[in-house]
Amino acid sequence: VEEDKQPARDLFKAVRVFDPRQLPVLSKTLTDFQAIPNITTAAGEWQIYMDVAANQELPDDVTSFWRATEDRLPKLAALAKAYIALPVSSVDVERSFSKYGSVLSPLRQSLSTDSLRAYCSVFYNQSAD
C-alpha cells in the first residue's frame, strides 16, 4: 500500500501531538503540525502546553489530561477533544462503515427513527461472547 493513498495521513500523524505522552518523540515546533486545521489559533498556548506536559505527571487517559488543563489551554483543549476521537487507521474507518452497512441494510429502510435508534443501541452494545 502506498503511503500517498491515504489523504488524511498527515492529519493522523499530526494529531498525535494531542497525546502528551507522545511529545518526547515529536517535534516541539507548532508549524510542524500545520496539517491540523486551526492549530495556529492556539499558538499562544503552545509553549504552555509543552511546559505542562514536560513537567506534570501525566494521566494514562488523554481525555483526563485535557479536562484538567482546559482552563489554562482552552483553545488547544477544544482542538484536542475534536481530534483525539478520530479513528487512527483506515481499518477502523472501514470497520465502522461495515457496521453502519449492517445497521442500514435495505431490509431496515422502513424502520422508524425510534426503532432504528433502539436497534443501534442493541447492535453496538451487544456482548462479543
Secondary structure, 3 states (H helix, E strand, C coil): CCHHHCCCHHHHHHHHHHCHHHHHHCCCCHHHHCCCCCHHHHHHHHHHHHHHHHHCCCCCCHHHHHHHHCCCCHHHHHHHHHHCCCCCCHHHHHHHHHHHHHHCCHHHCCCCHHHHHHHHHHHHHCCCC
